[in-house]
Amino acid sequence: MAESAIIFRDIAMVFTGAFIIALIFWRLKQPLILGYVLAGLICSPLTPGPRIHDVHTFELMAEIGVILLMFSVGIEFSVPELLKVKWVALVGAPIGISLSIGLGTAVGWLLGWPFAQGVAVGCIICVASTMVLMRLLMDRGELSSDAGRIMVTLTLVEDLAVVILTVLLPSLGSSGGAGYAAVLWRVTKAILLLVPVVFAGWKLIPKLLDWVGKTCNDEIYLLLALSLCLVAAAITEAVGLSLALGAFVGGLLLGNSTYAHKLAAQTLPIRDAFVALFFLTVGMLIDPRTWLSNWKLLAVMVALIMVGKFVVWFAVVRLFGYPSQTALRVGIGLTQIGEFSFVLAQVSLHSGLIQSDVYNATLAASLVTILANATLFKFMRPATMSMQPVAA
């Protein structure tokens, strides 16, 4: 069978499985995210039954879901709204990330792990899944709540931290000290290249939108939205930052435009289809055969993420004067790992910092924590009125 035919057969099987399982979960009044992950697990080449042939193809398509979702989030936000939580993001996020890494290192020391493995595990757990968080917040209509704004800005800082950690982690496995200089150069270069691009976009995009608005053609609107989203993501990836961050910035540039919400509506059906693919891909990466053999390691990882990170982020948000209810929501929202943790786990594995059992436990922990996180969100009461921090 031709390779293209196999790919299309796999896509047909995956979407059919997603439809059936999602319909069942909808009937049971359960989050559709859980259904997508289960459908991916059923179609995985690592489980018996129907199976796809190439997970990598779906990983690439899942990236489009991340990009489109972050683009939509950027449109929903405005710069003044983000500036309201700038201190907890700029100061609190590095504190929380550092504490999470320290927590992983300390637990590793208690369990007798090598120092480098403890640090690597701390880095892996310190990054929440932007995709999971944004989807849950959007489903609940809480992106503009205090907790929603804080969580969005914290995850954006975590995206930047991933860039730094992917360069620093390999240096732990070698005696060379060039990693720090490489990090400084990479971040400086990214900022120097990105700032003029953002400034140019701020000036040019409104004029472009006004010009396209005169066409009154929905197809051209859709092409414009996809172009702006993908170009912004490609630019940030080219300068060494994440695709998700670029898509968010692209949406943010449209935030004040009268056409912004129409552009968001145009991309909505495509976005939801690729977002479903992202969660399907998470399910495909899980190998259930490793759960029994590594159950102790899996339990440690889940405890670090669900309990340790909750305590860390609850304390950080309270430290900046926000009410306990807001801190509780933020703590719960960040108690999961996903796409960027996979990246850090791969870097750590290839650098010899962790073994395959830790890598497999990371993938399994992502599934467990995503399912638990979606369930906790379901039982939380909807956010009510906006609250400002007691003390800045």
N, C-alpha and C positions, 0 to 999 in steps of 0.2 A: 504494500500500500504506500502511495506517495506520502512524503512527509507533510505536505500541506493538507492532505485528506485526513491524516491522523490528528493534526492540530484542530481542524474544524470539528472532527468527531469528539475530541476531548472537550472543546468549548460547548458543544451541544449537550454533552453528558453533564458537565458541571452546572450549566444554567438550568437544565431540567431538574437536577438534584436539588439545586438551591430553591427552585420554585416549589417543589413538593414539600421539602422540609420547612421552608419559611411559611407555607400555608398551614402546615400542622401547628407550628409554633404560634402563628397568629390566632388559630382557633383556640389554643390553650392559653392565650393571653400572656405569652412569654416574649421577651425581647427578640426581634428578628436576628440580631447579631449572633445570638446563641445558635439559631438555626443555620445560619451561614457557616459558622465554624464546624458544626456537626456535619453538614453536607460536604465540606472540604475533607473532613476526616474520613467519611465514607468513600469518597472518590480518590483518596490518597493512594499512591503506589506502595505505601508502607502498611496498608491494611488489606485484609482479604475482601473479595467482592469486586465490584466495578472499579477500575482504576485508570487514571490518566498516565500518559507516557512521559511528559516533560513538565515538571513543576516550574522550572525556570521561566517558561513562557508565561505562566500565570503570575509569577513574581513581577515580571516586567509590566504586565497589564495592571497589576495592583498598584504600581507606582503612579499610574494615571489617576487612580482613585484618590490617592493621598494628595496629589496636586490639585485636583478639582475641588476636593473638600476644603483644603486650606485656602483656596481662592475664594470660595463662598464665605468662609469665616472672615477673611480680610474685608470683603464687601460689607459684612454685617457690622464691622467695627469702625470706629473713627479714632483719629489720633488723639483728640482731647479725652476720649473715654479711656484709652490706654494709658495716657499720662497720669490719670488719677491713681493708678496702682504702680507707678514707676519705681518707688522705693522698695516695695516688697519684691519686685522683679529684679531690679539691678543689684540690690544688696541681699535680700532674702533668698533669692534663687541660688547664688553661689554658696551661701551658708548651708542651705538644705542639701545641695549636691555634695558638698564636702562632708557633711554629717553622714549622708547615705554611704559614701565611699568609706568613711571611717568605720561605720557600722559593719559593713562587709568585711573589712580588714580585721576588726576586733573579733567577730564571730569566727572567721577563718583561723585566727590565732588560737582561740579557745578549742577549736576542733583539730588543731595540729596541722592545718594546711600550710603549704609554703607561703611566704609573705606575698610574693607576686600574685599567687592565685587569689588570695584574699582581696588584694587591691582590685584585681580584674573583676571579681564577682561584685565588689562594691560599685565599680563603674557600670557594670551591666544592669544592676538593679536601680541605679540612680535616675534612669531615664524612663519616664512614663510614655505610653503610646499616645502620640498626638492624635492619631486616627481614631482610636477608641474613644478618647475623651471628647473630641469635637462631635463625633456622631451622637454620643449620649446626651451632650449638652443641647445640641440642635433638636434632637427628638423631644426633649423636655421643654424647649423654648427658654433656656436659661443662659444663653450666651451673654446676655447683657446684664445679668445679675452680678453682684459684687464677687461672689465666689467664681462665677464663670469668667469674668475679666481677669481675676487673679490667676486662675488655672491656665488660661490661654497665654498670658504673658510669661508665666513660669515655664510652660512647655516650649515656648519660643527660645527662652534662655537655655533650656536643656538641649535644644537643637544645636545651638552654638557650642555648647559644651561637648557634644558628640564630635564636632570637628576637631576640637582640641584633644579629646581623649583618643581618637583614632590615630593621632600622631604620637601622643605620649606613651600609649600602652606598649607598642613594640620596643620602645627604649628600655622598658623594665626587663625585657628578656635579653638585653645585651649590655655590655659594659660601656657603650658609647653614651655620651652626654649631649649629643647634637640635637636630641628631640626637642628640647626647650627652645633652642634658636629656631628650629623648623616651625614650631607652633607660632612663635612670635611673628615670624616672617609671613606665614600663611594667613594669619588673622589680619595683620596689617595690610597685606596685599589685597585681601578680600574687601576690607573697608574702603581702601583707596579706590578700588575699581567700582564698588557698588554705590558709593555716595553720589558720584556724578550721574550715574545711570538713573538712580531714584529721582534726583533733582530734575533731570531732563524729562523723565516720565511725568513728574508732577506738573510740568509746564506744557508738555505736548499732548498728553492723553486727553485732557478735557476738550481741547480743540478738535482732536480726532473724533471724539464721541459726538460733538456737535455736528461735525461734517457728516458722519455716518447716520446720525439721527434724521437727517433730511431725506434719506432714502426710504424710510418707513418700511424696510424690508426685513422680515424676521430671520431669513437665512443669512443675510449679511451680518445682522446682529450676533447670531450664533457663531459665525466664523470669527468675528472680531473678539468675542469673549474668549473663545478657545485660543486664539492667537496671543492675546495679551497674557493669559494664564500660562501657556506653555513657554512663551518667550521669556517671561519673568523667571520662571523656574529654571530654564536652560541657562540664563545669565548667572544666576546665583550658583548653580552647580559648576559652571565654567570657572568661577573665581574661587572655588573650593568650599562653598557653603552648601546647605541642603536644598534639595528641590522644594521641599515643603515650605521652607522659609521664603524662597523666591515667589512661590505662588501666593503666599499670604501677603507679601509686600505688593504684588501685582493687584490683588483685590483691595488692599488698603488705599492704593492710589485712586481707585474708582469710588471710594467710600462717600465722597462728597458730591458725586455727580448725580444729576437727576435721572440719568439712564442706568445707574448702577444696579438697581433692583431688577430692572427688565433683563439686563445681562445675566444676573444670577438666576432668574427664572428660566432663561433660555438653556442654561447648562444643567439645570436640575435633573432631568431624566437621565442624561448621560452620566452625571456625577453619581447618582444612586446605583446605577448598574455597575460602575467600576468600584465603588465603595463595597458593594457586595462581593466583588471579586477579591478585594483585599482580605476580607474576613474568611472567605473560602480558602485563600492561599495559606492563611495562618493554620487552618485545620489540616491542610495537605502536608505541612512541614512536620507535624507531630508524629512520632513513632511510639505507639502505645506499648510496644514490646520492651521498651527501656523503663517503663514506669515501675514495674515490680522489682527489677534488679537495682534501680537507683532510688527507691522510695524514700530512703532517709535523706539523701541529698536533695530530692525534690521537696521534701517537707521543710528542710532548712531554707531553701530558696523562697518558697511560698511564704514562710514565716517572716523572712527578711522584708519581703515586698508588702505583704498585707498588714503586718504588725509594726515592723521597724519603720517603714516609710510613712505609715500613718502617724506615728508618734512624732517623727521628724518634722513633717509638713504642718501638722497641727500646731506644734510648738513654734515653728517659724512664723506662721500667720498670726498667732496670738502675740508673738513678740513685737509685731508691728502694729498692735493695737486694734486688730479686727475682732469682732464679737466671736464668742465660742461657736455659734451656729455656722458662721462663715468659715471658720477654721476647720470645723467638722466636715463640711462639704468639700473643702479643698483637700483635706487629708484623705477622704474616701476617694475622691476623683483621681488622685495620683497613685493609688495603690494597685497599679498594674504595670506590666511591661509589654513591649511589642516590637515594632519594626526597627527602631534604632538600637534596642537592646540586642537584636539579632546581628546587627552590623558590628557592635562592640564585641559580641561573643565570637564572631568569625575572626575578627582581628586578633583577639586573645588566643584563639585556637591556633591560628597560623603562626603566632609569635611564640608558641610553646608555653604560654602562661597558664592555660587550663587544658585539661584532657577532654576527650570526646564525651565522657560521662557528664561533665559539667555543662558542656554545650547542649547535650540532649536534655538535661534537666532544665536548662534555660528555656528551651522551646516548650517543654511540657509546662513549666511554671507560667509561661505567657498565656497558655490556654486556660489553666486553672484560674489565674488572676483576672483574666478578661471576663470569664464566666462569672466569677464571684463579684467583680466590679459592676457588671451589668445588673446583677441581682440586687446588690446593695443600692444602686441608683433607683431601681424600681420601688424599693421600700422607703426611700426618702420622700418626705413631703415636698411639694413644689416650693421653689423659692418665692418669697413674698416681697416685701418692700426692700429697696436698696438701702444699705447701711454703709456709712463711711467709717474709717478707723477712728478709734477713740483718741489715739495719739499718733501723730505722723512720725 
